[in-house]
Amino acid sequence: MMQHLNVEPEELLAAARPQNIPTFEQFMPLVRDAAPPASRVIYHAYWNTIVTCWGTRRLHEPTPRDVDELYEHVRAIAQRRRNHADGGSAVHHTYYALQRVYRLAVDQGILSSRQDLMARVPKPRKVKSRRHALSPQLYQEIVQTAVRTGHDPRLDSLLLRFHLETAARTGGALGLLLQDLDPDRLLITLREKGTLRFQPVSRTLMQALLDLAEERGVSARTSPLLRFPDGRPLTRRRYQRMWDRVGKHVKAVEELSISTHWLRHTTLTWVERNFGTAVAIAYAGHSQWNLWRGSTTIYVKASLEEVATALQVLTGERHPLALVGSWTVEADDVHPLQEAER
C-alpha cells in the first residue's frame, strides 16, 4: 500500500508525531553550531529574523506562501546601505539561511525529504548589478577627496590603490597577513571566499604595504597587516566610513552608491578587454568559469605569468614574473593607474 502511494514509513511516523518536531526557536542553536564560522557571521542576523517571525512554529508548519511573506518582511526591514538594491540581497541571504535550517533537519532525520520546505521554494532572482568601470577622472577625484577629507590619508590612498591594482575583495585585504607578502617575487597571497591565490603586485604597492606594516608595529608574521594608526586591525566599517565620507563631496559616489567592489570591476573590465577572458578570470581569482561553458575552458586557463604581464602593462612597472614581449592596449581604454602616470 505504501509503495503504491509512494510514501516512506518514516514519513508516516513523522506525520503521526508532529509534537516531536522542534520549533525554530528550539532548533536554531543546532543550526548555528553546525555552521562554519564564516557562515555564522553571514547568516546570524537572518536566523535571528526567522526566530523572531517563526520562533514558536514547528519546522514542518511553514508553507511556500509563508516564505514569500517572510521575504517581504525582510525586504521591508533591510538596512538601507549605500549600495542596497531594494532588499534583494537580504532576500537572497534569507533563502540560504532557511536552506541551511532545512538541510540540517533532513540530515538529522527530523524531517523527511518530502517535508523539506526549501525544496519547494524557488531561488529568488539575483538582482542585476549596476556596477561599471570607473573613469580615470572619477577615480582620481575619489582618491583626492579621500586623502583631503580623512584623518588617515596614507591609509585611504593605500586602500584605494590596493583594491584597484589587485582587484581584491574587501575580505582579501582584511585577511592579508605579513607573511603573505613576497617582496622578491612581488606576490601577495589573497584568501577570499574560501580560496587562496597568489596575486602579482607592483613594486610601488609592495613597498607601501611593507612601510605601513613597519610604521604600525606589525612584526608577527601571522598578524593582520592593514591596521589603524593605533595598531588595531582594520574592519569593514573602516571602508564604509571612507565611502560615506567621499560620497558627501563627490556626487557620483553618492548617486551610484560606489563602493570598493567598483574598483575590482574597473580593473577586471580593463584586463578582459586587453588580455582576454581567461586572464581576467585568473586575475579575479574565480574558482569557476562563470562566463564560459564547455570542455574548451579546461585548456585555456591563464597562468600566473600571464596575470603578472597584465599587471605590468596596467601599472607600467616591470614585474619579475611577466612574460617577455611587448603588448599594446586600446588607445581609448585607459586604466586609472595608467592615467595617473601621464
Steps between C-alpha positions, in 0.01 A plus 500: 500500500777746597691416181184570298466840671875565465529571874790399721433350849702773676278764341192344656675486837603863478150605399354302787729668755509871408560582866846345464597754234676797664405861461729743322594647836603159629681388186692817411782451754581168329508676163746759630723235658510295178587796277859600415620821672473706181141390446409591857613854433313524170168348613491602866258790447279299264468208740402752768228636272369150428477427874328834559237426235463122531652421839206304646410322177623146434730436207237319295234771530605791270393495135652655186251783541637562850850522352382766253353698790828462690686634196279809496559553871876470452489737205309755707741496793819469294760751610530769236867502412648715226517204262166345586276355227153530655567216740586250225821391669318453832244275329778288349670462838168402658454230237841348577448538876176300476665248272759425769227451758308246296807324365616428855151389605489249215857382564416432865181313413275757667323563170466278196615622160135556411467737794792712384328833449787651301478222242169659401618861510674637189819696540434876484616673187837665535491878488682633194815686596522869414878508529721605212861604449597837648651761272857614578368846577244377752753271667746785542227718647416223748864462606555873538181539702578205727848631571382858555208427731622210717701470821723226356574606138785251464271206574222637277741532207646154560160328520381656177825411319500147645151413381535669162830327422422154635122489439483340845179480697474675836532167679826431321650824630377450856642147502843606372781397738860616515613152388287537188745751350770367268719805417743300284240370255262794555212272599241513774279215620128575498240298689151566369178302529678187614761513222870588500696651215825680419445848362780696327544860619718792397815592688331827596211323670724240665718771652197692622371187678839433660533861613153498656576176685821643644342832593206339680695239690410187306783262587344155545481325164151370570362842598248693287689754293249781445453695823378824651766748621457366856582146385150352494424277198278655236129414477238522227354801674819692419419458130138603549601817680745591224240465226236682702746786549599514133135484398431827680742677265486300175150496356550189285609293800178579684267468200646173371572352844862443398688265731829309510360231271480757219882514501510123444250540216709778345821299481341173390319681220831642377678163526225317312498751215876503456610147600188288455253313714739231624744753646217707650359194677842410638560861604166496684582176680178334390498130584241426234454615144188709527524657157573202276361151477623178344808281508715759318544694825710215640778586256498881507565590863741789536832463681640710783752642251217622278337673796834661585531618140159666514600668826827621348319667211234639733745661743787577264742335745716201413395179674747209543243236402368677189545338162762645270353697211306814422128554527282783384164605636208680344574871478161598641507242780717667764512355850497749792853397602625568148333840494670589829841439340435736211 
